[in-house]
Amino acid sequence: MRTNHRAALDSPSRLEFRLTCVLSLAAVTWLLSQLAFAQSEAFNVPLTPDGVPDLQGIWTSNTITPLERDPRFGDTLVLTREQAMELERAVAEYSATADAPSDPNRGAPDKGTIELADSYNNFWFDDGTRVAEYNGEYRSSLISAPSNGRIPAYTPAARLRIDTAEAQRAEMGAYAGPESRPLAERCLLSFSSSGGPPMLPILYNNHYQIVQSPGYVMILVEMVHDARIIRIDKGSLPENHQRWLGDSVGHWEGNTLVVTTSKFNPSQRFRNSSENFKIEERFTRVGEDRINYEFTVSDPDTWVEEWSAQIPMNRTDEKMYEYACHEGNYSLPGVLAGARRDEATAP
């Protein structure tokens, strides 16, 4: 059962309280963030017993800043304090309204027009209340390059590959078997690349626990409890070792953990990427409660140019909850059983 436990433990009025806080404390929060950034410039990075920067802890990346920039901001990556406050105010006002109890007498939504709000109450979302603040700057998008803050266009080869795959799926049928269903629905991987790489903030369960030991860094992802094992200063795995989360090899550049990942499982494609998809991630501890996470995607067979993003990860004292994906999850056997019945009764 897919559950956001943090929302379930909050009081029903949490979003009304959120709105009050955003409106009354935004200026104070901005001053504190500037102070924290100034302090981060003199931050002494703690070390593990084996002498490398300590990234351990539980961190969250939830934010209202989208991956891709709203076109109204054009090439503007950095927002003013007033712009950030206005975005946060709008989200708080929307949440305060959307968190109202559902009408028990409402009719069912029309087929084909169902939106996310029809399946999830706003109460369950945990995608943050704040604009992403990176190195003291408020960001209009997580994507930092190209300059328009948008994912580059597909190459002609990628477009052909995508169209061919869609035609094959249509011919096979969406419910031909379990393998034709999405990985997230089968509880194999988190949806929308929460587990990564790249590790993107999504609707809820945006917590990550980092654990280090000599020669390894493990990142436990709350969504579907994916566990990434990053091997430090090791060679690549054999070509036939194609993990769901790829082959991640890291090394230290000063206080920054640099991780290069390739060799993904063929069934795992990040936004229609090719087998040549490669990503470089950088984790830098910049404060007691902050890690700067950035990545650059490289796949000339899919996008016309490389693209990069920068995401703040903030320490949290909240717990990591089990994501019991298959517990009480009847969707997969239900859709497959329904398809088999339709086949049996078809003329």
DOSESE-585102 format. One record per residue (C-alpha): residue number from 1; x, y, z. Coordinates in steps of 0.02 Angstrom, whole numbers. Example, Ala and Ser with C-alpha at 12.3 -4.5 7.8 and 13.67 -1.06 7.14 Angstrom:
2
<site n="1" px="615" py="-225" pz="390"/>
<site n="2" px="684" py="-53" pz="357"/>
This chain:
347
<site n="1" px="0" py="0" pz="0"/>
<site n="2" px="74" py="167" pz="-52"/>
<site n="3" px="72" py="280" pz="98"/>
<site n="4" px="149" py="443" pz="152"/>
<site n="5" px="166" py="407" pz="337"/>
<site n="6" px="226" py="581" pz="381"/>
<site n="7" px="65" py="660" pz="318"/>
<site n="8" px="-37" py="531" pz="410"/>
<site n="9" px="46" py="580" pz="574"/>
<site n="10" px="20" py="767" pz="550"/>
<site n="11" px="-130" py="859" pz="618"/>
<site n="12" px="-273" py="896" pz="498"/>
<site n="13" px="-237" py="1082" pz="507"/>
<site n="14" px="-55" py="1070" pz="457"/>
<site n="15" px="-80" py="1158" pz="291"/>
<site n="16" px="-174" py="1303" pz="369"/>
<site n="17" px="-30" py="1320" pz="490"/>
<site n="18" px="89" py="1310" pz="341"/>
<site n="19" px="1" py="1456" pz="258"/>
<site n="20" px="15" py="1561" pz="416"/>
<site n="21" px="200" py="1521" pz="433"/>
<site n="22" px="238" py="1564" pz="253"/>
<site n="23" px="151" py="1731" pz="262"/>
<site n="24" px="221" py="1786" pz="430"/>
<site n="25" px="396" py="1712" pz="433"/>
<site n="26" px="456" py="1719" pz="253"/>
<site n="27" px="568" py="1870" pz="281"/>
<site n="28" px="645" py="1794" pz="438"/>
<site n="29" px="675" py="1630" pz="347"/>
<site n="30" px="762" py="1721" pz="206"/>
<site n="31" px="879" py="1809" pz="328"/>
<site n="32" px="919" py="1645" pz="412"/>
<site n="33" px="955" py="1562" pz="245"/>
<site n="34" px="1076" py="1701" pz="201"/>
<site n="35" px="1162" py="1681" pz="369"/>
<site n="36" px="1173" py="1494" pz="344"/>
<site n="37" px="1250" py="1519" pz="173"/>
<site n="38" px="1378" py="1639" pz="242"/>
<site n="39" px="1421" py="1514" pz="378"/>
<site n="40" px="1435" py="1373" pz="250"/>
<site n="41" px="1580" py="1463" pz="166"/>
<site n="42" px="1682" py="1433" pz="325"/>
<site n="43" px="1608" py="1262" pz="362"/>
<site n="44" px="1732" py="1129" pz="416"/>
<site n="45" px="1674" py="967" pz="338"/>
<site n="46" px="1670" py="825" pz="467"/>
<site n="47" px="1765" py="667" pz="421"/>
<site n="48" px="1727" py="483" pz="443"/>
<site n="49" px="1851" py="373" pz="539"/>
<site n="50" px="1936" py="328" pz="374"/>
<site n="51" px="1966" py="512" pz="336"/>
<site n="52" px="1839" py="556" pz="200"/>
<site n="53" px="1699" py="686" pz="208"/>
<site n="54" px="1553" py="626" pz="312"/>
<site n="55" px="1389" py="628" pz="214"/>
<site n="56" px="1296" py="515" pz="333"/>
<site n="57" px="1122" py="552" pz="396"/>
<site n="58" px="944" py="566" pz="334"/>
<site n="59" px="915" py="700" pz="204"/>
<site n="60" px="765" py="764" pz="108"/>
<site n="61" px="756" py="847" pz="-61"/>
<site n="62" px="573" py="899" pz="-61"/>
<site n="63" px="542" py="1069" pz="-139"/>
<site n="64" px="409" py="1162" pz="-237"/>
<site n="65" px="540" py="1209" pz="-367"/>
<site n="66" px="505" py="1105" pz="-522"/>
<site n="67" px="635" py="1007" pz="-620"/>
<site n="68" px="598" py="1109" pz="-777"/>
<site n="69" px="575" py="1297" pz="-773"/>
<site n="70" px="410" py="1380" pz="-803"/>
<site n="71" px="430" py="1467" pz="-972"/>
<site n="72" px="373" py="1631" pz="-895"/>
<site n="73" px="543" py="1645" pz="-810"/>
<site n="74" px="637" py="1626" pz="-975"/>
<site n="75" px="824" py="1610" pz="-945"/>
<site n="76" px="811" py="1672" pz="-766"/>
<site n="77" px="880" py="1539" pz="-649"/>
<site n="78" px="895" py="1644" pz="-491"/>
<site n="79" px="736" py="1720" pz="-417"/>
<site n="80" px="723" py="1872" pz="-308"/>
<site n="81" px="669" py="1852" pz="-128"/>
<site n="82" px="501" py="1929" pz="-172"/>
<site n="83" px="474" py="1807" pz="-316"/>
<site n="84" px="516" py="1659" pz="-204"/>
<site n="85" px="399" py="1720" pz="-68"/>
<site n="86" px="258" py="1740" pz="-193"/>
<site n="87" px="281" py="1562" pz="-257"/>
<site n="88" px="281" py="1494" pz="-80"/>
<site n="89" px="128" py="1597" pz="-35"/>
<site n="90" px="34" py="1531" pz="-187"/>
<site n="91" px="74" py="1350" pz="-141"/>
<site n="92" px="23" py="1377" pz="40"/>
<site n="93" px="-142" py="1457" pz="-10"/>
<site n="94" px="-179" py="1317" pz="-133"/>
<site n="95" px="-136" py="1183" pz="-4"/>
<site n="96" px="-244" py="1263" pz="130"/>
<site n="97" px="-393" py="1252" pz="11"/>
<site n="98" px="-352" py="1082" pz="-64"/>
<site n="99" px="-333" py="1005" pz="108"/>
<site n="100" px="-517" py="1030" pz="145"/>
<site n="101" px="-615" py="868" pz="174"/>
<site n="102" px="-678" py="782" pz="18"/>
<site n="103" px="-864" py="788" pz="-19"/>
<site n="104" px="-927" py="612" pz="18"/>
<site n="105" px="-1074" py="639" pz="-101"/>
<site n="106" px="-970" py="691" pz="-252"/>
<site n="107" px="-989" py="590" pz="-410"/>
<site n="108" px="-855" py="484" pz="-491"/>
<site n="109" px="-739" py="578" pz="-610"/>
<site n="110" px="-764" py="554" pz="-796"/>
<site n="111" px="-656" py="421" pz="-876"/>
<site n="112" px="-516" py="500" pz="-975"/>
<site n="113" px="-516" py="660" pz="-873"/>
<site n="114" px="-453" py="590" pz="-708"/>
<site n="115" px="-317" py="697" pz="-631"/>
<site n="116" px="-195" py="660" pz="-491"/>
<site n="117" px="-307" py="747" pz="-365"/>
<site n="118" px="-443" py="620" pz="-403"/>
<site n="119" px="-334" py="478" pz="-336"/>
<site n="120" px="-230" py="566" pz="-204"/>
<site n="121" px="-295" py="692" pz="-79"/>
<site n="122" px="-180" py="841" pz="-63"/>
<site n="123" px="-157" py="790" pz="119"/>
<site n="124" px="-44" py="646" pz="66"/>
<site n="125" px="78" py="748" pz="-36"/>
<site n="126" px="247" py="790" pz="38"/>
<site n="127" px="330" py="886" pz="-103"/>
<site n="128" px="382" py="1030" pz="7"/>
<site n="129" px="331" py="1208" pz="44"/>
<site n="130" px="490" py="1301" pz="-1"/>
<site n="131" px="576" py="1361" pz="-158"/>
<site n="132" px="743" py="1271" pz="-180"/>
<site n="133" px="885" py="1375" pz="-109"/>
<site n="134" px="1055" py="1331" pz="-179"/>
<site n="135" px="1213" py="1421" pz="-123"/>
<site n="136" px="1107" py="1563" pz="-55"/>
<site n="137" px="1006" py="1582" pz="-216"/>
<site n="138" px="821" py="1547" pz="-243"/>
<site n="139" px="800" py="1441" pz="-397"/>
<site n="140" px="662" py="1444" pz="-528"/>
<site n="141" px="706" py="1267" pz="-585"/>
<site n="142" px="815" py="1125" pz="-529"/>
<site n="143" px="890" py="1116" pz="-704"/>
<site n="144" px="1035" py="1237" pz="-712"/>
<site n="145" px="1092" py="1202" pz="-891"/>
<site n="146" px="1043" py="1234" pz="-1029"/>
<site n="147" px="1002" py="1414" pz="-992"/>
<site n="148" px="814" py="1395" pz="-1022"/>
<site n="149" px="801" py="1270" pz="-879"/>
<site n="150" px="718" py="1140" pz="-990"/>
<site n="151" px="767" py="963" pz="-1040"/>
<site n="152" px="842" py="972" pz="-1216"/>
<site n="153" px="750" py="905" pz="-1367"/>
<site n="154" px="762" py="724" pz="-1419"/>
<site n="155" px="877" py="680" pz="-1563"/>
<site n="156" px="795" py="610" pz="-1722"/>
<site n="157" px="865" py="438" pz="-1678"/>
<site n="158" px="786" py="447" pz="-1505"/>
<site n="159" px="619" py="502" pz="-1576"/>
<site n="160" px="620" py="353" pz="-1695"/>
<site n="161" px="666" py="236" pz="-1553"/>
<site n="162" px="526" py="303" pz="-1443"/>
<site n="163" px="396" py="291" pz="-1581"/>
<site n="164" px="448" py="112" pz="-1622"/>
<site n="165" px="437" py="59" pz="-1439"/>
<site n="166" px="265" py="139" pz="-1421"/>
<site n="167" px="203" py="47" pz="-1575"/>
<site n="168" px="269" py="-119" pz="-1508"/>
<site n="169" px="183" py="-91" pz="-1341"/>
<site n="170" px="20" py="-49" pz="-1427"/>
<site n="171" px="30" py="-207" pz="-1532"/>
<site n="172" px="74" py="-317" pz="-1384"/>
<site n="173" px="-59" py="-241" pz="-1272"/>
<site n="174" px="-39" py="-151" pz="-1108"/>
<site n="175" px="-99" py="-301" pz="-1008"/>
<site n="176" px="-15" py="-442" pz="-1103"/>
<site n="177" px="80" py="-493" pz="-947"/>
<site n="178" px="166" py="-426" pz="-793"/>
<site n="179" px="319" py="-377" pz="-895"/>
<site n="180" px="216" py="-254" pz="-995"/>
<site n="181" px="171" py="-153" pz="-840"/>
<site n="182" px="282" py="-9" pz="-777"/>
<site n="183" px="422" py="-51" pz="-656"/>
<site n="184" px="348" py="58" pz="-519"/>
<site n="185" px="181" py="-30" pz="-533"/>
<site n="186" px="271" py="-194" pz="-511"/>
<site n="187" px="357" py="-123" pz="-355"/>
<site n="188" px="529" py="-148" pz="-431"/>
<site n="189" px="583" py="34" pz="-437"/>
<site n="190" px="520" py="203" pz="-379"/>
<site n="191" px="427" py="308" pz="-506"/>
<site n="192" px="495" py="467" pz="-586"/>
<site n="193" px="676" py="425" pz="-543"/>
<site n="194" px="663" py="452" pz="-356"/>
<site n="195" px="792" py="314" pz="-331"/>
<site n="196" px="896" py="379" pz="-475"/>
<site n="197" px="1015" py="413" pz="-534"/>
<site n="198" px="973" py="553" pz="-550"/>
<site n="199" px="882" py="563" pz="-383"/>
<site n="200" px="736" py="679" pz="-415"/>
<site n="201" px="611" py="746" pz="-287"/>
<site n="202" px="434" py="685" pz="-319"/>
<site n="203" px="263" py="689" pz="-236"/>
<site n="204" px="312" py="609" pz="-71"/>
<site n="205" px="440" py="497" pz="16"/>
<site n="206" px="587" py="609" pz="-33"/>
<site n="207" px="699" py="549" pz="108"/>
<site n="208" px="871" py="473" pz="83"/>
<site n="209" px="983" py="391" pz="212"/>
<site n="210" px="1169" py="393" pz="175"/>
<site n="211" px="1282" py="266" pz="260"/>
<site n="212" px="1470" py="255" pz="232"/>
<site n="213" px="1600" py="120" pz="261"/>
<site n="214" px="1779" py="109" pz="195"/>
<site n="215" px="1767" py="95" pz="6"/>
<site n="216" px="1578" py="111" pz="-6"/>
<site n="217" px="1434" py="234" pz="7"/>
<site n="218" px="1256" py="169" pz="22"/>
<site n="219" px="1104" py="276" pz="-14"/>
<site n="220" px="939" py="205" pz="48"/>
<site n="221" px="793" py="282" pz="-44"/>
<site n="222" px="630" py="293" pz="51"/>
<site n="223" px="523" py="271" pz="-105"/>
<site n="224" px="514" py="83" pz="-139"/>
<site n="225" px="666" py="65" pz="-22"/>
<site n="226" px="792" py="59" pz="-165"/>
<site n="227" px="971" py="43" pz="-102"/>
<site n="228" px="1111" py="113" pz="-208"/>
<site n="229" px="1285" py="43" pz="-176"/>
<site n="230" px="1421" py="162" pz="-235"/>
<site n="231" px="1592" py="81" pz="-245"/>
<site n="232" px="1736" py="201" pz="-211"/>
<site n="233" px="1891" py="193" pz="-322"/>
<site n="234" px="1839" py="28" pz="-398"/>
<site n="235" px="1838" py="-31" pz="-578"/>
<site n="236" px="1679" py="-50" pz="-678"/>
<site n="237" px="1575" py="-206" pz="-666"/>
<site n="238" px="1573" py="-329" pz="-813"/>
<site n="239" px="1462" py="-280" pz="-959"/>
<site n="240" px="1336" py="-416" pz="-917"/>
<site n="241" px="1308" py="-344" pz="-742"/>
<site n="242" px="1166" py="-224" pz="-778"/>
<site n="243" px="1087" py="-166" pz="-616"/>
<site n="244" px="921" py="-78" pz="-599"/>
<site n="245" px="1009" py="76" pz="-531"/>
<site n="246" px="1162" py="57" pz="-641"/>
<site n="247" px="1345" py="31" pz="-599"/>
<site n="248" px="1396" py="176" pz="-485"/>
<site n="249" px="1582" py="208" pz="-459"/>
<site n="250" px="1638" py="353" pz="-352"/>
<site n="251" px="1795" py="448" pz="-304"/>
<site n="252" px="1833" py="598" pz="-196"/>
<site n="253" px="1883" py="767" pz="-265"/>
<site n="254" px="1923" py="866" pz="-109"/>
<site n="255" px="1760" py="874" pz="-9"/>
<site n="256" px="1653" py="816" pz="-155"/>
<site n="257" px="1599" py="638" pz="-191"/>
<site n="258" px="1596" py="617" pz="-380"/>
<site n="259" px="1494" py="469" pz="-443"/>
<site n="260" px="1485" py="407" pz="-622"/>
<site n="261" px="1347" py="283" pz="-664"/>
<site n="262" px="1318" py="181" pz="-822"/>
<site n="263" px="1268" py="4" pz="-874"/>
<site n="264" px="1085" py="15" pz="-824"/>
<site n="265" px="967" py="-131" pz="-842"/>
<site n="266" px="891" py="-125" pz="-1018"/>
<site n="267" px="717" py="-117" pz="-941"/>
<site n="268" px="764" py="39" pz="-843"/>
<site n="269" px="763" py="191" pz="-955"/>
<site n="270" px="773" py="367" pz="-884"/>
<site n="271" px="657" py="474" pz="-990"/>
<site n="272" px="683" py="361" pz="-1142"/>
<site n="273" px="872" py="359" pz="-1126"/>
<site n="274" px="979" py="240" pz="-1230"/>
<site n="275" px="1102" py="105" pz="-1178"/>
<site n="276" px="1238" py="238" pz="-1186"/>
<site n="277" px="1158" py="341" pz="-1049"/>
<site n="278" px="1286" py="402" pz="-922"/>
<site n="279" px="1269" py="519" pz="-776"/>
<site n="280" px="1393" py="607" pz="-663"/>
<site n="281" px="1334" py="658" pz="-489"/>
<site n="282" px="1421" py="768" pz="-361"/>
<site n="283" px="1383" py="767" pz="-174"/>
<site n="284" px="1461" py="910" pz="-74"/>
<site n="285" px="1433" py="937" pz="112"/>
<site n="286" px="1417" py="1127" pz="125"/>
<site n="287" px="1344" py="1143" pz="299"/>
<site n="288" px="1295" py="1049" pz="454"/>
<site n="289" px="1122" py="1021" pz="381"/>
<site n="290" px="1149" py="1037" pz="194"/>
<site n="291" px="1219" py="935" pz="49"/>
<site n="292" px="1231" py="1011" pz="-124"/>
<site n="293" px="1180" py="877" pz="-249"/>
<site n="294" px="1209" py="908" pz="-434"/>
<site n="295" px="1214" py="799" pz="-587"/>
<site n="296" px="1251" py="805" pz="-773"/>
<site n="297" px="1164" py="690" pz="-896"/>
<site n="298" px="1257" py="632" pz="-1051"/>
<site n="299" px="1173" py="531" pz="-1188"/>
<site n="300" px="1207" py="591" pz="-1366"/>
<site n="301" px="1092" py="455" pz="-1432"/>
<site n="302" px="944" py="533" pz="-1341"/>
<site n="303" px="965" py="721" pz="-1313"/>
<site n="304" px="1039" py="852" pz="-1428"/>
<site n="305" px="1149" py="915" pz="-1285"/>
<site n="306" px="1199" py="874" pz="-1107"/>
<site n="307" px="1096" py="946" pz="-965"/>
<site n="308" px="1126" py="975" pz="-780"/>
<site n="309" px="1030" py="1007" pz="-620"/>
<site n="310" px="1068" py="1065" pz="-443"/>
<site n="311" px="963" py="1007" pz="-295"/>
<site n="312" px="984" py="1052" pz="-111"/>
<site n="313" px="970" py="907" pz="11"/>
<site n="314" px="927" py="960" pz="189"/>
<site n="315" px="954" py="858" pz="346"/>
<site n="316" px="795" py="801" pz="431"/>
<site n="317" px="759" py="724" pz="599"/>
<site n="318" px="608" py="634" pz="527"/>
<site n="319" px="611" py="445" pz="515"/>
<site n="320" px="631" py="336" pz="362"/>
<site n="321" px="472" py="235" pz="340"/>
<site n="322" px="452" py="69" pz="254"/>
<site n="323" px="372" py="84" pz="84"/>
<site n="324" px="273" py="-77" pz="83"/>
<site n="325" px="229" py="-69" pz="-100"/>
<site n="326" px="146" py="-239" pz="-118"/>
<site n="327" px="59" py="-237" pz="51"/>
<site n="328" px="-125" py="-237" pz="6"/>
<site n="329" px="-83" py="-187" pz="-173"/>
<site n="330" px="-212" py="-270" pz="-283"/>
<site n="331" px="-186" py="-163" pz="-438"/>
<site n="332" px="-70" py="-279" pz="-534"/>
<site n="333" px="-167" py="-442" pz="-511"/>
<site n="334" px="-327" py="-344" pz="-536"/>
<site n="335" px="-283" py="-268" pz="-705"/>
<site n="336" px="-211" py="-431" pz="-768"/>
<site n="337" px="-361" py="-534" pz="-710"/>
<site n="338" px="-478" py="-410" pz="-792"/>
<site n="339" px="-383" py="-422" pz="-956"/>
<site n="340" px="-388" py="-613" pz="-951"/>
<site n="341" px="-576" py="-609" pz="-921"/>
<site n="342" px="-601" py="-491" pz="-1067"/>
<site n="343" px="-502" py="-609" pz="-1178"/>
<site n="344" px="-603" py="-759" pz="-1121"/>
<site n="345" px="-770" py="-677" pz="-1155"/>
<site n="346" px="-721" py="-589" pz="-1317"/>
<site n="347" px="-817" py="-642" pz="-1475"/>
